[in-house]
C-alpha cells in the first residue's frame, strides 16, 4: 500500500506544499494586521538565495535558516515602512518588492567570487524518523520520514492559530485589522502591531524560500521558487485567513504541482503547460477578490485590509 502512486503523490504534496505553508502563514499574520503584502514572491527569493549562500560558503544549515529569516524580515521592513509610515499604496509597494527581490536574488546568484548558479547545496535537510514508523500502512509515510522543517511547519500552524484566536495579543492583532481607530482608542499601538506582524510574515516567507533551496531542490537556479509566493497569497484567501486551512490548501496545491507526474504513471496525458497555468489563474482570481471589498469580507478578510491608517483619522 505504501508503495502506491497515490501515497507517493501525497508524500510529495507535503514536501512541495511546505514552503507555501510558511509563506502563507506569514501573509496571514500581515493581513490580519491590515497590511496586504504582494511582495511575498520577492521575500521568498531573497530568503532562498541568502539561505543557499550561507550553506554554500559556511556549510551550516541552521545558519542558512537564520540568515533567510533575517533577510526576509529585512525585505518586509521596506514594505512596512512604505505601507505603515509613509502610507503609500500597498499593492504598488508589494509589487515593487517582488521586482526588487527577483533582481537581487538573480544578481547574488551570479555575481561576485562565489558563483551559486548551477551549484548543488553541499548540505541539505534530510528526512527524520525513517525507520519502522515510516512503514506503517498509509499513516507511516504521511506522518513520518519528513525533514525537520516540515514538522516545524506543523507546529507553526498550530501555534499561529492558537495565537490569533486564543491570546490577548492575537485579539489585539484582529482588532487592528478590523477597526484600527477603535483599537487605538483601546490603547493598542496600531503601527507597532502592524510593523511586528509584517516583519514576522517576511521572516517566514524568507524561510519558505530557503526550504526550497535547502531541502526541496537543494541547488541554485535563477528564480528557483517558481510561483510559490503568488500561490501563497492566493491560498490566504482560499483559507479564509485561517492557518489550519492554509496548511491543507498548501498541500492541495503541492499535489496539483505533482499531478502531471502522477497522471503520466496512470497513462493520462495532459499538457504540463495547462497545469502550470493554475497558479497564475488563482493569483488573478485572488486579486479580483481583494479588489472587491464586499466579496473579500464575505470570505473573512479583515475589514481594514490594505487601508492606510494614521492617528489623525480617529
Buried (B, 14 or more C-beta within 10 A) or exposed (E): EBEEEEBBBBBBBBBBBBBBBBBBBBBBBBBBBBBBBBBBBBBBBBBBBBBBBBBBBEEEBEBBBBBBBBBBBBBBBBBBBBBBEEEBBBBEBBBBBBEBBBEBBBEBBEEEEEEBEEBEBEBBBEBBEBEEBBEEEEEBBBBBBBBBBBBBBBEBBEEBBEBBEEEEEBBBBBBBBBBBEEBBEEEBEBBEBBBBBBBBBBBBBBBBBBBBBBBBBBBBBBBBBBBBBBBBBBBBBBBBBBBEBBBBBBBBBBBBBBBBEBBEEEEEEEEEEEBEEBBEEBBEEBBEBBEEBEEBEEBEBBEBBBBBBEEEEE
